[in-house]
Amino acid sequence: MTLTNAPRLTTERLILRGPEHRDTEHVIAFLLDQERAQGFGASDNRGDAWRWWVLSIGHWHMHGYGYFTIEEKASGQPVGLTGIWNPEGWPEPEVGWVAFSGFEGKGLIREAADRARRWAYDDLGMSALTSNIVPGNTRSIALAERLGATYERTYQNIHMGEELLYRHPGPEALA
């Protein structure tokens, strides 16, 4: 059972759904992997990772949007997270994404992020989105660029330090 009011979105290979209890261990494992989660906000301990997970669920309740769990249709496995993130202190709503271990390089995260972005424009009525990426996260920069986002500026994120802000094409450009 979902822990939020998140809609269920689909693509050819994926289901984007609200967070569920069964996702907890996958998210915590990702956040505790210092190398993999460095650009997303890695946690030093299980308690902090759990707090981020609960914060993510609360984000849905405060904003009506947040991170979806990306589930592969064929296997039923959670493969990562994507969605719209805009906690206190963010410059504006962001399309964010992460791939869980073993699911990189298959185009799944791009497919999911593109669907989340379309949902933000079409269903939430958003007119602008960014992706905020820590310098050196070449995989996320490449994905942002494949999604058509362009580098706009460097800024100081209140939680992550220096980040590169990539601007996504607006809804009219994607129509």
C-alpha positions as CSV (number, residue, x, y, z in Angstrom):
1,M,0.0,0.0,0.0
2,T,1.3,3.4,-0.9
3,L,2.2,5.8,1.9
4,T,1.2,8.9,-0.1
5,N,-1.4,10.3,-2.5
6,A,1.0,9.7,-5.4
7,P,-0.6,8.7,-8.7
8,R,0.5,5.6,-10.6
9,L,2.2,6.5,-13.8
10,T,3.4,4.1,-16.5
11,T,5.9,3.9,-19.4
12,E,6.6,1.1,-21.7
13,R,8.9,-0.6,-19.2
14,L,8.2,1.0,-15.9
15,I,5.7,1.9,-13.2
16,L,6.2,5.1,-11.2
17,R,4.3,4.7,-8.0
18,G,4.2,6.2,-4.5
19,P,6.6,5.0,-1.8
20,E,5.6,1.8,0.0
21,H,6.9,0.1,3.1
22,R,8.6,-2.5,0.9
23,D,10.8,0.2,-0.6
24,T,12.4,1.2,2.7
25,E,15.4,-1.2,2.6
26,H,16.2,-0.4,-1.0
27,V,16.2,3.3,-0.3
28,I,18.2,3.0,2.9
29,A,20.8,0.7,1.2
30,F,21.2,3.3,-1.6
31,L,21.6,6.2,0.9
32,L,24.2,4.3,2.9
33,D,26.3,3.7,-0.2
34,Q,28.6,6.7,0.1
35,E,29.9,6.4,-3.4
36,R,26.6,5.9,-5.2
37,A,24.6,8.4,-3.1
38,Q,27.2,11.1,-2.8
39,G,25.5,13.4,-5.3
40,F,22.1,12.8,-3.8
41,G,22.8,13.2,-0.1
42,A,24.4,10.0,1.2
43,S,23.8,9.2,4.9
44,D,26.5,8.2,7.4
45,N,24.2,5.9,9.3
46,R,20.9,4.0,9.0
47,G,19.0,6.4,11.3
48,D,19.8,9.4,9.0
49,A,18.9,7.4,5.9
50,W,15.6,6.4,7.5
51,R,14.9,10.1,8.3
52,W,15.5,11.1,4.7
53,W,13.1,8.4,3.6
54,V,10.4,9.7,5.9
55,L,11.1,13.2,4.8
56,S,10.6,12.1,1.2
57,I,7.2,10.6,2.2
58,G,6.3,13.8,4.0
59,H,7.3,15.9,1.0
60,W,4.4,14.3,-0.9
61,H,2.0,15.3,1.9
62,M,3.2,18.9,2.0
63,H,3.5,19.6,-1.7
64,G,1.3,17.0,-3.5
65,Y,4.3,15.7,-5.3
66,G,7.7,14.1,-4.6
67,Y,9.8,11.1,-5.4
68,F,8.2,8.1,-7.1
69,T,9.6,4.6,-6.7
70,I,10.5,3.4,-10.1
71,E,9.5,-0.2,-10.6
72,E,10.4,-2.4,-13.5
73,K,7.3,-3.9,-15.0
74,A,8.9,-7.1,-16.1
75,S,10.5,-8.0,-12.7
76,G,8.6,-6.0,-10.2
77,Q,11.9,-4.8,-8.8
78,P,12.4,-1.2,-7.6
79,V,15.2,0.2,-9.8
80,G,15.5,3.8,-8.4
81,L,13.7,7.0,-7.6
82,T,12.5,9.9,-9.7
83,G,10.2,12.8,-9.3
84,I,9.8,16.4,-8.4
85,W,11.6,17.7,-5.3
86,N,11.3,21.1,-3.8
87,P,12.1,21.2,-0.1
88,E,12.6,24.4,1.9
89,G,15.7,26.2,0.6
90,W,15.6,24.8,-3.0
91,P,15.7,27.5,-5.7
92,E,12.7,26.0,-7.5
93,P,11.1,22.6,-8.3
94,E,13.6,20.0,-9.5
95,V,13.4,16.8,-11.5
96,G,15.6,14.4,-9.6
97,W,16.6,10.8,-10.1
98,V,18.7,8.0,-8.7
99,A,19.4,4.5,-10.0
100,F,19.7,1.6,-7.5
101,S,22.8,-0.7,-7.9
102,G,22.6,-2.8,-11.0
103,F,20.1,-0.7,-12.9
104,E,22.4,1.9,-14.5
105,G,23.0,2.2,-18.2
106,K,19.7,0.6,-19.4
107,G,17.8,3.8,-20.1
108,L,15.4,3.1,-17.3
109,I,16.1,6.3,-15.3
110,R,15.9,8.5,-18.4
111,E,12.5,6.9,-19.2
112,A,11.3,7.5,-15.7
113,A,12.6,11.0,-15.3
114,D,11.0,12.0,-18.7
115,R,7.7,10.6,-17.5
116,A,7.9,12.4,-14.1
117,R,8.7,15.7,-16.0
118,R,5.7,15.3,-18.3
119,W,3.5,14.7,-15.3
120,A,4.8,17.8,-13.6
121,Y,4.0,19.9,-16.7
122,D,0.8,18.2,-17.8
123,D,-0.9,17.4,-14.5
124,L,0.6,19.7,-12.0
125,G,0.7,22.7,-14.3
126,M,4.4,23.5,-13.6
127,S,6.0,25.7,-16.2
128,A,9.7,25.4,-15.3
129,L,11.9,22.6,-13.8
130,T,15.6,22.3,-13.0
131,S,17.9,19.5,-12.1
132,N,20.5,20.4,-9.4
133,I,23.6,18.3,-9.8
134,V,26.8,18.3,-7.7
135,P,30.0,19.0,-9.7
136,G,31.6,15.9,-11.0
137,N,28.4,13.8,-11.2
138,T,29.0,13.1,-14.8
139,R,26.3,10.5,-15.1
140,S,23.6,12.9,-13.9
141,I,24.9,15.7,-16.0
142,A,24.8,13.4,-19.1
143,L,21.3,12.4,-18.3
144,A,20.1,16.0,-17.8
145,E,21.6,16.9,-21.2
146,R,20.0,13.8,-22.8
147,L,16.7,15.1,-21.4
148,G,17.4,18.5,-23.1
149,A,18.4,20.4,-20.0
150,T,21.1,23.0,-20.3
151,Y,23.5,24.4,-17.7
152,E,22.3,27.7,-16.3
153,R,24.4,28.5,-13.3
154,T,26.3,27.3,-10.2
155,Y,24.7,28.0,-6.8
156,Q,25.1,27.1,-3.2
157,N,22.6,24.4,-2.1
158,I,21.8,24.7,1.6
159,H,22.3,21.0,2.1
160,M,24.6,19.8,-0.7
161,G,27.0,22.8,-1.1
162,E,28.0,23.9,-4.6
163,E,25.6,22.6,-7.3
164,L,25.1,23.0,-11.0
165,L,21.6,24.1,-11.9
166,Y,20.4,22.6,-15.2
167,R,17.3,24.1,-16.8
168,H,14.8,21.7,-18.5
169,P,12.9,22.7,-21.6
170,G,9.5,24.1,-20.8
171,P,6.3,22.3,-21.5
172,E,5.8,24.1,-24.8
173,A,9.2,22.9,-26.1
174,L,8.2,19.2,-25.3
175,A,4.8,19.3,-26.9
